[in-house]
Amino acid sequence: MERNVVIAVILSAVVIIASAVINQMLFMSQVPQVPTPVEEEVLSETPTPQATSSQEGSSLLSEGLPSGLSVEALLPAEDREVVYRSPLMEVVFSSRGGTVRSLKLLTHRDGEESVEMVYRPEGGRNAFSLSIGKGDLLLHVPFQVRRPDERTVEFFQDVRLGGLPPFRVTKRYRFYPGEYLFDLEVELVNSENSSLPLNFEGVMYTLDTGPQIGPPFAALDRYGEYRKFFYFLNGKRKEVRLDPGKISELEEGDPTWVAISGKYFTLIAIPLLPQYDVAFSTVAEGDLPLGSTVYLYRPAARSARITDLYRFYVGPKISGELSKYNKKNENSAGLSELHLEKVVDTSLLGWLEGILKFFLQIFFRLIPNYGVAIILLTLFVKILLFPLTHKSYESASKMQQLAPKMEEVRNRYKDDPQRMNQELALLYQKEGVNPLGGCLPLLLQIPIFFAMYGLFSSHFDLRGATFIPGWIDDLSVPESVFHFDTPLPLLGWTDIRLLPLILVVTQIISTKITQGASSSSQNQLFMYVLPVVFLFILYNAPAGLLVYWVAMNIFTIAQQLYINRVMKRKTSD
């Protein structure tokens, strides 16, 4: 029996750990997005002679950027900031390169401040920088600025690369009212009636998303914050996994969108080009703990003028906000079938998460405290499962009453295990009990537990949701009553948490009431060992998940006490 207990404990640990893996698995989406063709003005005259061929034309400089090549600005321009503000966001532009220095989401908080989505080191590269070739030469000169209307910010500059013909670069940002989506239009026009002198190893220019997306973080972990790369191609969302300090080009071409995804916020790039290449990078810039950058490579073209359109969603991972780009009449840009909501993490039990989220929102509307709403949801689940679990708890109560007889059989046939099992089976049959009946409540709760784990790990509305001020201030992350800088040896813990300890105590009490005081020594061992295993596995779990489990234990204790009292009355009668 001791061997079986050890096996059971190991299997329990494996199941719980597997839930974290299952939670990371991806769903498939349905319909691919067809990119809108890029506007290009094709020349009728013969272009400059070229040495080797490439996409859409031959290379002017086939060996990459020449050494010593620099960017010269021909128009006078000041280095200054330009601010765009709407009810949803505040964007601070730099005229140097026409880049974004700061993008704050005004309706979402990160501590006392608005959420900052441009995370860069002091003096570091801004977001939406433009580079010549594959990011080799940054267009970091001041641009002139104009505001065609209240929702458009335009930057332009005439530049020359060494002895090559000058050309005009225009970056035009256009924002949509009430949306986290905006356009970035990149326009290049040659000063001469000839092809743009931009073909460096088949690439005209590179547009990048900046060193990292916010909110800023000191470290990443699977419970508090993370960064992932996704792309959406042929109706499927796929993840790109990179070790820190690596860069990788996407082998599959022209995805509908690419994304950098955090726990609650995301940046999604939607290039409306017929062809482009993508690279992902985790190379950290400056003192950042990790880099997360998407590079969009624009292929070279035989044209004197190109106009490329990119759309970016920079905002919260709220399914309602993201799914509006599946129907043209639900967004100002007229986009459809993008399936941006696929960037939201979900588990294999996503359908169950959706049901639980629906009822959680109902309870929250009744009492606007998500901690209380979780307890009410737990009670609702308990009542819903009552018809299925009642018989199981009755069976457990009968097993308690049979404990003396079972112990007598074990002592009588302790030297004959086969005969002992036969006699126990006859005893169970005679008394009408099922020794495995008490397992049903646990089995029923396993899928609900997994769904709750996914819900509390990614449900946006739980971000920053307070249950008990000063203790459980955010149900989406582990609670803490004391923090210390030096991690505990072996465990790596840096916080003292109460909820996991309360979970262990309530789990032991619940098991003890169910099994009874006269349980075998093996069951007694199991009763104490399994909760301790859960303590180590779930020590850093979201507080909301532990509130659910503790509440479930308390309701189970109350239910079992009631059933035990009823069964004793029946026996005495």
HUQUI-V498150 format. One record per helix or strand of 2 or more residues. SS is the DSSP state (alpha for helix, beta for strand). FROM is the first residue (numbers start at 1). TO is the last residue. Records with the same first field share a line. If there is no record, write none. Layout:
SS: FROM-TO + FROM-TO
This chain:
alpha: 2-23 + 319-326 + 328-330 + 340-343 + 350-366 + 370-412 + 417-431 + 437-458 + 460-462 + 499-515 + 521-537 + 543-572
beta: 39-41 + 52-54 + 57-59 + 71-73 + 81-85 + 89-94 + 99-110 + 113-116 + 130-132 + 137-138 + 144-149 + 152-161 + 167-175 + 181-190 + 203-208 + 228-233 + 236-240 + 247-249 + 257-261 + 265-271 + 277-281 + 293-299 + 305-316 + 482-483 + 495-496
